[in-house]
Amino acid sequence: MFKPIVRTALAASLLVFVAGCEQKPADSGAAVAPAVASAPDAAIRKSIDLLKQGDIAGLMQNSMPPAEFEKAKADWTKDTHDKPITDEDRQKFAETMGKLTAPDAEQKLFAEIEPQLKQFDAQYQQQIPMYVAMGSSWLQGMVQQNKDMSEDSKQQAVAAINALGTWVQKTHFTDPDSVKKVLAIASKSARDINLKTLDEARALNFDQAMQKARVAFLGFKDALGVYGFSLDQTLDSVKPEVVSNDGKTAKVKVSYALLGTPLTTETEMVNVDGRWYGKDAIEKLSQKKAEEAAAAQQKSADTAAAPASQN
C-alpha cells in the first residue's frame, strides 16, 4: 500500500532505532501533533516515542517535511488503488479474516496447524542451528560487500546479525503454549481491526488506515514479546548523543542494546525549516520528487508530440 515516498519516511524512522521519551501515550484517535524539535536528538526521541505507541501517522509526520507529509496523505487513496484486486485476493482475505475472528478462533486455528508444528519439530528443529549459521553467513557477506558502509558500521551490523541469530537458535517458535498465545494475539488484533472484506480495506482513508496499522503493529510487538524479544525494551535502551551540530547538519551517535548485545551506530541529520530529519530520508524524498517531475515532463512532451506524429 505504501508508495516509495511513504516507505522512505517509515524506513528512515525505524532505522534510527533510538530511545523512547517518558511521555504519556497519546490517544489513538487524537490529531497528530506537529513534529517540532529543537535538537537532533529530540527529533530522534520523538520518533521513538511515536513508534512505541504504534503511531505510524505521527512517525511519518515526524520523519517528513510538512509538505511531503501532506502529499503522502493526499496520495493515499490513489496509491492504494495502483494494483487492482482480483476475486482470488478477495476470497483469500475474507477467509483469513473469517478464521481469525471466528468464535474460538485460537483453539480452531491451533488444532488446524498443530500437525504441521509437530512435523516441523520432527524434521527441522535439530537443523535450525545449521540454517541460522547459513543465513547469518549470507547476511554478513552482504554487509562486508557493501561499499557504502564504514568498517565500524559493518562491525555493528555483524554484531546485530549475530544477536538475532542467537535469539533464533535459542527460541522454540513451535512451542505449543507460545503458539497459542501468538494466535490469541493475532485473533484479538484481527477483531480490533474489524475489516471483513478487501474492498472495505481498500476504501479506508489515510487516518483510518493508520489507526488499523497501529493495532497491527502493537499486536506484532506483543507477538515478539511472547518469544522474549521486547521491542520496547530495545527502544528504551537507546541513548542518542549529538556528536556535531552546525545548525544545518548534525551527526548523532546512538547506543542501544539489541537482545542483550550492546551496539552503537551513527546517523546524519539535516535541519529543514527549523526541524530535524534523517539526511538519507530527505535525500530520497528529493530524488523521488525529481523522478516524478521528470516523468511528468516526459509525459507532457509525449502528449505534445502525439498530434505531430499523427499528421
N, C-alpha and C positions, 0 to 999 in steps of 0.2 A: 504494500500500500504506500510505502514511503518512496518518494522520488529522491534522486540524489541530493538535492538541496536539504531535505529534511534529514536524510540519513547522515549527512555530513555533520549536522548540528548534534545529533544524538551520539554519534561515534566520538566526536570531539569531547563531549561532556563525560562520557563513560570512560574514555581513555585517561582522563585526568585522575580518576580513582583516588580522591582525597577525602580528608576528614569531614565529618558532619558537624553542623552547628548545634548548639544547645538551645534550639528554638522549638516552640511547641508546634506539632504538626498542624498544617493548615487544613481547613475543612475542604473536602474533596470537591464540593460544589462552589467554593468561593472563587472569585475572579483572581486571575494570576497577577501577582504584584510585579511592577516594573523591575527590571534587573539593574539595580543601581549598586555599584560597589566602588569604594574609594581607593581600593588597593587590589593588586592582582590576586593575593592570597584570599582576600574577602570574596572575590568573584568565584574562586575555586570552592571555598567553603559553602557558598550559596548553592552551587551546583550539586554538591554532595548532599546538602540538606534536602534539596528537592528530590534527588534520586532516592534517598532513604524513604521519603514519603510516597514514592511512586508517582510523583507529579511530573509526568512526561511533558506536558504542555509547558509547565514552568521551566523545566530543564531546557527545552528547546528555546524558550524566550530568553533564558539567561545565557545561552550559547550563541545567539544570533543578534545582529543589529536589528532594531525595531522594524525597519522597512522590510528586511528579509523575512522576519518572523511573520509579519502581516501578509506578505506574499505567499508564504508557505500555507497559512490558514486559508487564504483566498483560493489557492490552487488545490486544496484538499479534495474537494468533490471531483474535480477534473482528473486528478491523479489517480483516484481510486477506481475510475472507470476506464483507465488506459487499456486494461486487459478484460475483454468480455468474459463473462462467466457462462459455463455450459450447464446443461441439465445434470451431467455427471457430477460437476462441482456442487451443485445444489443438493443433490442426493447425499453425497458424502458428508457435507456439512450438517445436514438435517439428521443423519444417522448418528454422527459423532455427538452432537449436542443432545440428541434424544437419549443416548446411552448415559451421558454424563449427568443429565438432570432427572433421570427416571427415579421413581421411588426405590430405595435400597440400592442405588446405583453402585455404591462402593462394593457391596457384597457381590452383586451380579458381575461387575467388571473383574473382581478378583477371581471369582470362580471361572471366568472365561479365560483369563491369562495364566492361572496357576499352573496348568500343564506345561505351558511354554517356559515358565520360570524354572520348573524342575528340570526340563530338558536342557535349558541353558546351563544350569548348575552342573548337570551330569557331563555335558560335553565341553564346556568352555571355561568354567570357573577356575580350574587349575592353570589354564593357559593365559589368564589375564596378565600376570607379570610380564610374559613374553610380548603380548600385544602392546602393553604400556611402554615397554622398553623400545619396541619398534617405532611406535608413534612418537615418543619423546625424541628419539634419534632423528626422525624425519623432520620434526619441528625445529630442533636445534640446528640441523643442517640448513634449513631455510633462513634461520636467524643469522648464521655465520656467513651466508652468501649475500645477505642484504647490505648493499653498498652505502645505503643512506643512514645506517646505524653506526654510532660510535662504538668503540670497544667496550666502554663501560656500559652502554645501553645493551649491548649483546650479552654481557655477563649477567645483567639484571634479568633480561628476558629468559636466559637459560635457567637461572635460579627459579623464576616463576614457573617455567615448564616443569622443572623437577619437583617443585612443591605440589603442583596439580597432579603430577604422575604418582607421587607418593600417596596423595589423598585417594586417587582412583584405586590404587592397589590395595589399600587397607579397608576400603569401603565395600561392604557386601550389598550391592544395589538390589539384588533379588531377594533379600531377606523379607520373608512374608509380612512381618509386623511393619517394617518400613514401607513396603509397597502399599499396604492397606492405608497407612497414614497419607501417603502421597496421593492415592486415589481419592481419599476423603477431601484433601485439599483441592484437587482438580475438580471434583464434583461441586464443592461449595463455590469455587470460582466461576464455574460454568453457570450455576444457578444465579449468582450475583450479576454476572454479565448479561444474562437474560436475553439471549438472541436465539430465535428459533429457526430462522432461515438466513441464507447467504444474502438474499436480496435485502433483507432487513439490515444486515450488517453493512452492506454497500450504501444504504440510504443514510447512514449516520453522518452528521456534520462533524466538523473538526472537534468541537468541545465535547460532543457526545462520544466520539471515538476515543478521545484522550481519557475520559472517565472509565471507559471499558478497559483501556490499556493499563490504567492504574490498578484495576482489580486483577488483571492477568499478571502484571509484574509482581505485585505483592504476594500472589499465590505462588509464583515461581520462587520468590525468596523463601517462603515457608517450606516449599518442597526441598530446596537445597539444604535448609536447616535440619530437615529430617536426617540427612546424611552427614551432619556435622560441619557443613560449610555455611557459616553465618556471614552474609554479605554486610550486614550492619556492623558486625564486629570488625570486619576488614576496613570498612569505611571509617569507623570510629578510631582506628589505629593510626590513620594517616595524619602526618603533620607537614603542612606546607611552609616553606621558608623562602622569602624573597632573597635571591642572590644578587640581582642587579635590577635597577629600575631608573630609567632616564626620563620617565614621564610619557614616553611614546611606546617603548618596548620594555619588556621585563623578562627575566628568567626566574623561574621558581623551582626550587628543589623540593621534591615530595618524598617523604619517608613513610612507609607503611608496612604492615605485616600481612602476608598472604598465607593463610593456613599455618601460621606459626613461623613462617620464614620472613625475616626482615629484608625489605627491599627498598631501593631508592630509585627515583627517576627524575628527570629534569624536563620541564615544559616551558616553551616560549609563549609569551602572551603579547598582545598589542592593544593599545588604547584607541578606541574608536568613539569619538564624540563623548569622552568622559567615562566610558565603560570599557572594562577589560574583557577580552575574548581570546580564545586559543588562536595562535598565529596560523596554525595549519588549517583550522576551520575557516578563518577569514580568507585565506588564500584559495581554498577550494570553492568557497562561495563566489569569489571574484572570478575564478576560472569558469564556473558554471554560468555566471552572468554573461561572460564574454562568448561562451559557446552558444548560448541562447540568442544573443544579439547577432552573431554571425549566421546562425541558422535562419533567423528572421530576415536578415538582409539578403541571404541567398534565395529564400522563398519569394521575397519581393522582386528580386531580379528575374527569377524564373517566370513569375507571373507577367512581368512587363515584357519579357521576350517571347512569350507564348503567341500573342497576336501576330507578331512579325514573322514567326516561323510558319504560321498558318497561311500567310499570304503568298 
